[in-house]
Amino acid sequence: MNRKIITTNDGSVTIHIEDWNESYHSKHGAIQEAYHVFIKNGLDLFSDEISILEIGFGTGLNAFITYLEHIKRNLKINYVGVEAYPVAAEEVLQLNYVSQLKAEQYRDIFDVMHQSDWNVPVSVTETFSLTKRQQFFQEINDENIFDLIYFDAFGFRVQPELWNETIFERMYNALKPKGVLVTYACRTSIKNAMLSAGFKVEKLPGAPGKREMLRAIK
């Protein structure tokens, strides 16, 4: 499929899939969306040591922002990012997240996140471990491992099969009791799929340009 790098409204870039008219992040602001959905309404609920599962590692933006936040908050994080189709190396070179986040001193960390091998745990630092798993979301079979899930799959319009009850049952099983799943999406069918999987679900104000988002609790 045809892909190109585009600049979102907050100055950060994303990858746009022209065939689907779908982007990896919100066109209203990739960085803004990541902070609002996954940090403010996800990571903010936790302290100390935490295990995170990201559904859709993609450009590595969420992982990198989480790394930056874990330093500020003195956290220890085990981060697992699942991606069926890794972003190409030439696309990674065009991502401007390090400069937009004013994080030049951590550029090597961003590089390590993308250059490290898939399916192998990597100690990025003593307090942040990363495992990138190349697999389909339907193949996830973890049980009671994660405290938090960043559910950042492509939208329901283009991949409805990633937003059904079966997928959310896998998410429910992967979480520890009282674990949390956050996503940018807020569609009635998605909320119902979460409820059917056993989650308690709440609607929250969405990221800039979006009215609402969902947070689900095991």
N, C-alpha and C positions, 0 to 999 in steps of 0.2 A: 504494500500500500504506500501511497505517496505521503511523505512526512516532511514537515518543515519546522524550523525554530521560529516562534513568534514572541513578541514582547507583550506582556500583560500590563494592565493599567497601573501597577505599582512599580514598574520598571524591571521586574524579574521576568525571565523568559520561561517558556514551556514548549513542549513538542505538540504540534497540531497534526492530526491525522486527517488529511484532506478528504479521503474517500468516505469517512464516517462523519466529517464535520465535528470531530470530537478532539478535545485537548487533554493532556495529562493533568492539567491544573485549571483552575478558574481563570478565564480571561480578565476578570475583574482584579486579579492580583494573586499570583501563585504563592508568594511568601505570606501575604495577608491571610489567605485561606488556610495555609498550613498552620500558622500560629493560632488562628481562631478555632479551627476544628480540633486539631490534634494536641496542641499544647494547652490552650485555655480551658478546653472542655474535656481534656483527657489527662495529660501528664500532670496538670495542676492538682489532681485528686490524690496524688501519690507522693511518698517521700521514702528516703532510704534506698533499699534495693528493690529493683523492679524488672520484670521480664516483659518485653513488648514484642508483639507479632504485627508486622505490617503486611497487609494484603495489597500488593502492588508496589514493589520497591521502586520501580520506574526510574526517575531521574536522581533518586537519592536525596531529594530535598528534605523530606520528612525525617530521614535518618540523620542528616547533617544538622538540621535545626535541633533535633533532640539531643545530639551530641553537645551542641553549644549550650543548651539549657541544662544539661546534666552537670556541666562545669559550674555554672552559676548557683545551682541548687545543692551541690555536693552529693550527687546521687551515684549509685552504682547500677549500671544498666546492662542487661543482656538483651540484645536487639536481633530479632530474626526477621528478615525481609524476604517475602515470597514473590517471585516473578517468573512467569512462563516464558516471556520473550524479552530478554535483557536489552537495554538501550545500547545502541552502537557506540563504539569508542569515539568516532568522529562527532557524534551528537553530544557526548559528554563534554568535549572540548569547547562547545559553544554555549554551555550553561554558565550563567553569570551569578550564581548564588553566592559564591565566596565574596565577590566584590560588593554585591547588593547588601549583604549582611554585615559588611565591614569586618570580615573575619579572615583577613589575609594571613594572620599568624597560624591559622588552622587549614590552610590550603592543602598541606600534605595529608591531613586527615581526610579531606574530601577525595583526594586522589586515591588514598588507600581504600576507601569505601568502594570505589569503582574498579580499581585495578586488582583487588584481592580475588582469589579463586572462589568459584561458586561451590556450594555444598561443603565448605570447610570452615569450621569456627575460627575466627581471627580475633586476637586480642589487640584491638586498635590502641587501647591504653590499658592501664591497670584497672580502670573503672568502667570501661566501655568495651564490651565484646560484640562482635557482629558475625552473624551467619547469614549469607545470602543463599536461599534455596531456590533452585530453578525447578519449578514444578507447577502443575495446574492447581488452581484453588480447590477443585473438586477432589484432589488427592490428599489434602491435609487431613491427618488423623491423629494430631496431638491430643492429649488428654490431661486436663488440670495442670497446665504448665505456665500459662501466661496471666499476668495481672491486667494487661491492657492490650486491646487490638485497635490498630489504626486501619479501618476498612476503607481503602482508597482505590477500589476497582473502577474500571471505566463505567460510565453511566448506564442506567437501566435501558435507556433508549437504544443503545447499540449492543449491549450484552446483558439482556434480561436474565440469562441463565446464571449469572453471578450474583443474583439478588433474590434467590428463592429460599424456601424453607430448608431445603437440603443443605445449602451452603451455610445458612445460619445455625443449623444444628451442629455442623462441624465447628463453627466458631464458638458456640456455647460449650461444646465438649472441650475445646482447647483452653478455655479460661478456667482459672481457679474460682472457687466460690467467692461471690461478690466482685468478680472481675468485671471490667468495663470494656465496651466496644463503642467507638465513636466513628461517625461517618458524615460526610458533607451532605448526603442525600436526605430527602424527606418526602417520600412518596407513600401513599396509603398502602399500596401493595407490599412495599418493603417493610413498613411498620408491622403489618399483619404477619408477614413471614417471620419476623423477629419474635413476635408474640407467640406464634405457633411453635417456635423452637424452644420456648420456655423463658425468654427474656422479659424483664420489666423494661418498658420503653418510655422515653420522654422526649418531647420536642423541645428544642432550644433555638434561640435566635441564630440565624445562619451567618456565614461569612459575608463580607461586603458583596453586594449584588445578588445575594440569595436570602430569601425570607426566613427559612428554617433549616434545621439539621436534626439528626437523631442521635441519641445516646441510649445504649442498651446495657442493662446490668443483669448479671447472672445471679 
